[in-house]
Every structure is written in C-alpha cells, then in structure tokens.
C-alpha cells in the first residue's frame, strides 16, 4: 500500500461521513477525555492537526475557540470549511507550516502521530507555532494497554489498532507509544512542562479502571503538555 492508496482510503471514508451526516464524537472514548480537559476557548487560537472530517474541530468551535485545521484529504477540508473552520489541505509532514512563531494558544494532535514517518519534525514545528505557555494535547493508541500487552505475549506481534482488518504489511499505524515513550519523545522535542497522562476506554471494567491506572487500562492515551 502506497501513500496515494492510503489517502484514497481516507478520502472515501470522510466523504461517506459527509454523505450520511455521521458524527462519531460521542462514540469515541477519547473524546470524553477532551470534554473534561477543554474549557471554554474564549476566542483562543487552536490548531487541529489531522482534522479529518471535522468531528473534533466542530467540538472546539462550539466551545468558543477560533479553530484552524490541517488536513491532507480534500473531502475532509471541504467538510471543515463548511463548518466555518480555517482549513488548509496539507500533508502533516510537509514542514514548515504557514503560521508565525508563537501563534497558537492550543494545538490538538489527535490520532495522527502513529501514522507518521517523521513525528519528531512535526512535534518541533508544533513547539515553534505554540505561544509560550501554550498547550499541546496529543492522542494515540496506548500500546501499554493491558490487552495489547497480552496480545503481544500470546502472538508475538503487535495488536492491530487501525480499527479495520488489513494485513500487517498494509498497517497504517507505524509508530507505537506507551506512557514512558511518549513522555520521552515530547521531552526530546522541547516539551518539558506540566506533563499529564489520561487513559480512555469505553468498555468495562477498563472504563472505570482507566481513571485509576490510565497507562495500563486505557486503550487510548491522551497527553497534555505545555511549551
């Protein structure tokens, strides 16, 4: 599977969402964490990286943020612009972004880092465009989740986390993080302040246990850190 095939897959996915008016915000367990950690935006500038069909951007917009978005599919950009979001069609790894230094109050980097060949370059670019004291919130599958640990122990290969069944050589998730690794990665890229780790999972008993030991019982990690 090459880059054009992957992009085509997401073009079709986001177009189908647009055609059916589907919204998965409440369905996805990660977003319940976002509802807890995002207050009213009061016009603050927020960048949504890899914004997809705008499901999360729409949440930010309703919370009073001035929302900008980067998205590499045209169907996604079209939907974002229909929502009134300042959306730009761009490959996330095409650095630099067309924003000034210290421009954004917030950056949301949701479920994208696991797809990237060069996540370090993206993280350093986020650091550049964030204001001093600005916040980065990042989400990605948690490979420290108990089920992922047990799966690897039983099979000897990582557990598929894309959400659809494809052969291992076509996997689109190519970067794997747990709490320790994501913290080291962010520190390496300059983010050293106020690291907070959340775990998210909708199925019991993990939904309850993820509030107590998020690094073990959350299938998805949400991390916030400041510049």
C-alpha positions as CSV (number, residue, x, y, z in Angstrom):
1,X,0.0,0.0,0.0
2,X,1.5,3.4,-1.0
3,X,0.7,6.9,0.1
4,X,-1.8,7.6,-2.7
5,X,-3.8,4.4,-1.7
6,X,-3.9,5.5,1.9
7,X,-5.0,9.0,1.0
8,X,-7.7,7.5,-1.3
9,X,-8.9,5.3,1.6
10,X,-9.4,8.3,3.9
11,X,-10.9,10.4,1.1
12,X,-13.7,7.8,0.7
13,X,-14.1,7.4,4.4
14,X,-14.6,11.2,5.1
15,X,-16.8,11.5,2.0
16,X,-19.0,8.7,3.3
17,X,-19.3,10.5,6.7
18,X,-20.3,13.7,4.9
19,X,-22.9,11.9,2.7
20,X,-24.5,10.3,5.7
21,X,-24.1,13.2,8.2
22,X,-22.5,10.8,10.6
23,X,-20.6,12.1,13.7
24,X,-18.6,9.8,15.9
25,X,-17.7,12.3,18.6
26,X,-19.7,10.7,21.5
27,X,-18.9,7.2,20.3
28,X,-15.1,7.5,20.6
29,X,-13.9,7.2,24.2
30,X,-11.0,9.6,23.7
31,X,-13.5,12.4,23.2
32,X,-14.9,12.1,26.6
33,X,-11.5,13.0,27.9
34,X,-11.4,16.0,25.7
35,X,-14.7,17.2,27.2
36,X,-13.1,17.1,30.6
37,X,-9.9,19.0,29.7
38,X,-11.1,21.6,27.3
39,X,-12.8,24.6,28.9
40,X,-14.4,27.5,27.0
41,X,-12.0,28.8,24.5
42,X,-12.9,32.5,24.7
43,X,-11.6,33.1,21.2
44,X,-8.2,31.5,21.7
45,X,-6.5,30.2,18.6
46,X,-6.4,26.4,18.3
47,X,-4.9,24.3,15.6
48,X,-6.4,20.8,14.9
49,X,-3.7,18.7,13.2
50,X,-5.0,15.9,11.0
51,X,-8.6,17.2,11.5
52,X,-10.3,14.6,9.3
53,X,-14.0,15.3,8.7
54,X,-14.1,18.0,11.4
55,X,-15.8,16.0,14.2
56,X,-13.4,17.3,16.8
57,X,-12.9,20.7,15.2
58,X,-16.7,21.2,15.5
59,X,-16.5,20.5,19.2
60,X,-13.7,23.1,19.6
61,X,-15.7,25.6,17.6
62,X,-18.8,25.0,19.8
63,X,-16.5,25.6,22.9
64,X,-15.6,29.1,21.7
65,X,-12.2,28.5,20.1
66,X,-11.0,30.2,16.9
67,X,-10.3,26.9,15.1
68,X,-7.7,26.3,12.3
69,X,-7.1,22.9,10.8
70,X,-4.6,21.0,8.7
71,X,-6.0,18.0,6.8
72,X,-4.5,16.1,3.8
73,X,-7.7,15.0,2.2
74,X,-9.8,17.3,0.0
75,X,-13.1,15.7,1.3
76,X,-12.0,16.5,4.8
77,X,-11.0,20.1,4.0
78,X,-14.3,20.7,2.2
79,X,-16.3,19.5,5.3
80,X,-14.1,21.6,7.6
81,X,-14.7,24.7,5.6
82,X,-18.4,24.1,5.5
83,X,-18.3,24.1,9.3
84,X,-16.6,27.6,9.2
85,X,-13.2,26.3,10.1
86,X,-10.0,27.8,8.7
87,X,-8.8,24.6,7.0
88,X,-5.8,24.1,4.8
89,X,-5.1,21.0,2.7
90,X,-1.6,19.9,3.7
91,X,0.5,16.8,4.3
92,X,1.2,16.9,8.0
93,X,4.9,16.1,7.5
94,X,5.3,19.0,5.0
95,X,7.2,21.3,7.2
96,X,7.1,24.3,7.9
97,X,3.5,25.2,8.4
98,X,2.4,28.6,7.2
99,X,2.0,30.1,10.6
100,X,4.1,32.6,12.5
101,X,6.1,31.7,15.6
102,X,4.1,31.7,18.9
103,X,0.8,31.9,17.0
104,X,-1.5,29.4,18.7
105,X,-2.7,29.1,22.2
106,X,-3.6,25.4,21.7
107,X,-2.7,22.6,19.4
108,X,-4.6,19.3,19.2
109,X,-2.7,16.5,17.6
110,X,-5.3,13.7,17.6
111,X,-4.6,10.1,16.5
112,X,-2.1,11.1,13.9
113,X,1.4,10.6,15.3
114,X,1.1,6.8,14.8
115,X,0.8,7.3,11.0
116,X,4.0,9.4,10.6
117,X,7.4,8.7,9.3
118,X,8.9,11.8,10.9
119,X,6.9,12.7,14.1
120,X,9.9,14.5,15.6
121,X,9.8,17.2,12.9
122,X,6.1,17.7,13.4
123,X,6.4,18.0,17.2
124,X,9.2,20.6,16.8
125,X,7.1,22.5,14.4
126,X,4.2,22.5,16.9
127,X,6.6,23.8,19.5
128,X,7.5,26.6,17.2
129,X,4.0,27.8,16.5
130,X,2.7,27.5,20.1
131,X,2.8,30.6,22.3
132,X,5.0,30.4,25.4
133,X,2.9,28.6,27.9
134,X,0.6,27.2,25.1
135,X,-0.7,23.7,25.4
136,X,-0.3,20.7,23.2
137,X,-2.9,17.9,23.6
138,X,-1.9,14.6,21.8
139,X,-3.8,11.3,21.5
140,X,-2.7,8.0,20.1
141,X,-3.3,4.3,20.8
142,X,-1.8,3.2,24.1
143,X,0.4,0.2,23.5
144,X,0.8,-0.2,27.2
145,X,-2.8,-1.2,27.5
146,X,-3.2,-4.5,29.2
147,X,-4.9,-6.1,26.2
148,X,-2.1,-5.0,23.9
149,X,0.4,-6.5,26.3
150,X,-1.4,-9.8,26.5
151,X,-1.9,-9.9,22.7
152,X,1.8,-9.5,22.0
153,X,2.6,-12.1,24.7
154,X,0.3,-14.6,23.1
155,X,1.0,-13.9,19.4
156,X,4.5,-12.3,19.2
157,X,3.2,-9.4,17.0
158,X,1.7,-6.0,17.9
159,X,-2.1,-5.8,18.1
160,X,-3.8,-4.1,15.1
161,X,-5.1,-0.7,16.2
162,X,-6.4,0.8,12.9
163,X,-9.9,-0.3,13.6
164,X,-10.3,-2.3,10.3
165,X,-8.8,-5.6,9.3
166,X,-5.9,-5.4,6.9
167,X,-2.7,-7.5,6.5
168,X,0.2,-6.5,8.7
169,X,2.3,-5.2,5.8
170,X,-0.5,-2.7,5.0
171,X,-0.8,-1.3,8.5
172,X,-1.1,2.4,8.6
173,X,0.0,2.7,12.2
174,X,3.7,2.6,12.2
175,X,4.7,4.3,15.5
176,X,3.9,2.7,18.8
177,X,3.9,4.5,22.2
178,X,3.2,3.9,25.8
179,X,3.3,6.4,28.6
180,X,7.1,6.2,29.1
181,X,7.9,6.5,25.4
182,X,5.5,9.4,24.7
183,X,6.9,11.4,27.6
184,X,10.5,10.8,26.5
185,X,9.5,11.8,22.9
186,X,7.8,15.0,23.9
187,X,10.7,15.9,26.2
188,X,13.2,15.3,23.4
189,X,11.2,17.7,21.2
190,X,11.3,20.5,23.8
191,X,8.1,19.9,25.8
192,X,9.1,19.7,29.4
193,X,6.3,21.4,31.4
194,X,3.2,20.0,33.1
195,X,3.0,16.5,31.6
196,X,-0.4,15.0,32.3
197,X,-1.4,11.5,31.1
198,X,-5.0,10.2,30.6
199,X,-6.3,6.8,29.6
200,X,-9.6,6.3,27.7
201,X,-11.7,3.2,27.2
202,X,-15.4,2.7,26.8
203,X,-15.7,-1.0,27.8
204,X,-16.0,-2.1,31.4
205,X,-14.1,-2.8,33.6
206,X,-11.5,-0.8,31.7
207,X,-13.6,2.4,31.6
208,X,-13.6,2.6,35.4
209,X,-10.0,1.3,35.9
210,X,-8.6,3.7,33.3
211,X,-9.4,6.6,35.7
212,X,-7.1,4.9,38.3
213,X,-4.3,3.4,36.2
214,X,-4.6,5.0,32.8
215,X,-1.3,3.7,31.5
216,X,-2.4,0.1,32.0
217,X,-6.2,0.2,31.5
218,X,-6.7,2.9,28.8
219,X,-6.7,1.7,25.2
220,X,-6.2,5.3,24.0
221,X,-3.8,7.7,25.6
222,X,-4.4,11.5,25.8
223,X,-1.5,13.6,26.9
224,X,-1.3,17.3,27.6
225,X,1.9,19.3,27.9
226,X,2.9,22.9,27.8
227,X,5.6,24.9,26.0
